Amino acid sequence: MKGKTIAIIGGGPAGLMAAEVLSASGCDVTVFEAMPTFGRKFLLAGKSGLNITHSEEFDTFRTRFGRANARLRPALDEFTPQDIRDWALGLGTETFVGSSGRVFPKVMKASPLLRSWLRRLERQGVRLMPRHRWIGFEKDGYAFDTPSGPLLVHADACLLALGGASWPRLGSDAAWVAWLEACDIRTNPFRPANCGFDVAWSDAFRERLAGAPVKSVTATSEAGTIQGEFVISRHGIEGSLIYAHAAALRDRLEQAGGAALVVDLAPGRTEVRLARDLARQDRKASFANRLRKATGLEGVKAALLRECVPDASLLDAETIASRVKALPIPLLRPRPIEEAISSAGGIAWAAIDETFMLKQLPGVFAAGEMIDWEAPTGGYLLTACLATGRAAARGIEEWLAGR
Ligand SMILES: Cc1cc2nc3c(=O)[nH]c(=O)nc-3n(C[C@H](O)[C@H](O)[C@H](O)COP(=O)(O)OP(=O)(O)OC[C@H]3O[C@@H](n4cnc5c(N)ncnc54)[C@H](O)[C@@H]3O)c2cc1C
């Protein structure tokens, strides 16, 4: 690969991983990044500890990507969760498995890993060009806006690793969609993934409970029944349990025009027992007292029941028990993509071959979140970005070798 010039556009985890592989093979690699610094979303992920991968059985891990499972499988097989842990260790970052099976750096942040990664890339000869914003294809090159004016770059091969459409202020603004579509490359509309939802809370509920965590519940949607916790926000509901249901709820809202998350507020008790204990309460006591004594519900859980079932105090014991066990929270819409942890949508798989090359643009490859796949939180997102960055780099090598 000596002397082959590679332009990598986008300096997030997918682009940097491709730069690592290609520079190790002797290519002359330049990474162009629109922002003043590299890996901004990676650093933000570090604020919540940097859940870099997951320790569950690899056979299960490989099924977390929904419709994209089959297309991602070869890339994941070549760069497994264990490979990611070894790779991080090679950069001086030890990882550990948290109680949920999620894998984090021991330091619970991304900056030391990113710093030593960028240093190693520079030692390997990678040129890092911040403040270089790609603005589209021009003649047979790639046009950039740079601090010193326009720049036209030519390269033997190019990797686009421009990210998805969430948190655009960190750099991934999906401006590239129009440029690829102009080349007949199909993209699917971006939609929020791993996001919160709007709920029509009453003013009183919002003022009193925004920010309150709802702990030790289970929630059910077409994604299944999952245990965890979530947070009441000013707009609706947020948090890890909501993100686990987000794709299913978003799809249902789109298809049916309405959706509800069904919450079990007392997962440790049966409906029969709750009904019996509620029926035993003194009717003269306040509803709040009867509910607390019979079901253990108080605070935010009791308020949530009353918010979603305003006439709860008038209902019979069986009906109250059934609402406690299966409380539907009606959802209005997902929160905007600008707030979502990740996005669904992007370059359609049909537009990409097995080596991650764009079928309409030989020599131009794509990797990371700009391709149409989604996964829950749990380290799956970063794992697939790193793995596809690697796979696209191998695709580039193959393509250059075959020319
Ligand atoms: C709050 C938050 C927390 C997260 N936590 C986790 C987590 O714990 N675990 C996990 O697995 N995932 C997490 N993620 C998701 C993860 O960070 C992303 O999936 C991942 O960063 C995507 O990598 P990427 O390389 O595809 O794209 P990005 O990281 O988005 O990088 C793309 C780069 O391309 C640059 N770019 C875009 N357009 C241009 C252009 N025209 N010219 C030049 N450069 C351009 C952007 O500036 C950006 O730097 C989190 C995301 C968020 C927002």
The ligand as a Gaussian input file, in Angstrom:
#p B3LYP/6-31G(d) Opt

LIG

0 1
 C      -24.652000      12.049000      24.513000
 C      -24.129000      10.841000      23.774000
 C      -23.650000       9.754000      24.501000
 C      -23.211000       8.610000      23.830000
 N      -22.731000       7.563000      24.562000
 C      -22.355000       6.431000      23.933000
 C      -21.858000       5.320000      24.672000
 O      -21.665000       5.393000      25.901000
 N      -21.557000       4.167000      23.996000
 C      -21.714000       4.065000      22.638000
 O      -21.462000       2.990000      22.082000
 N      -22.104000       5.132000      21.906000
 C      -22.430000       6.298000      22.512000
 N      -22.848000       7.369000      21.775000
 C      -22.890000       7.239000      20.290000
 C      -21.489000       7.353000      19.655000
 O      -20.801000       8.448000      20.208000
 C      -21.644000       7.502000      18.128000
 O      -22.371000       6.397000      17.640000
 C      -20.284000       7.562000      17.430000
 O      -19.532000       8.683000      17.876000
 C      -20.449000       7.667000      15.925000
 O      -19.161000       7.586000      15.355000
 P      -18.888000       8.060000      13.869000
 O      -17.409000       8.060000      13.698000
 O      -19.721000       7.303000      12.928000
 O      -19.448000       9.554000      13.816000
 P      -19.098000      10.834000      14.714000
 O      -18.530000      10.475000      16.013000
 O      -20.330000      11.657000      14.678000
 O      -17.935000      11.538000      13.874000
 C      -18.173000      12.077000      12.597000
 C      -17.233000      13.242000      12.383000
 O      -17.406000      13.759000      11.062000
 C      -17.277000      15.151000      11.108000
 N      -17.951000      15.740000       9.966000
 C      -19.273000      15.744000       9.691000
 N      -19.493000      16.411000       8.535000
 C      -18.280000      16.818000       8.081000
 C      -17.851000      17.541000       6.910000
 N      -18.722000      18.001000       6.004000
 N      -16.535000      17.746000       6.740000
 C      -15.623000      17.270000       7.643000
 N      -15.971000      16.607000       8.747000
 C      -17.287000      16.375000       8.975000
 C      -17.952000      15.522000      12.418000
 O      -17.527000      16.792000      12.864000
 C      -17.529000      14.394000      13.346000
 O      -16.357000      14.695000      14.057000
 C      -23.245000       8.545000      22.409000
 C      -23.694000       9.652000      21.694000
 C      -24.138000      10.792000      22.354000
 C      -24.630000      11.978000      21.542000

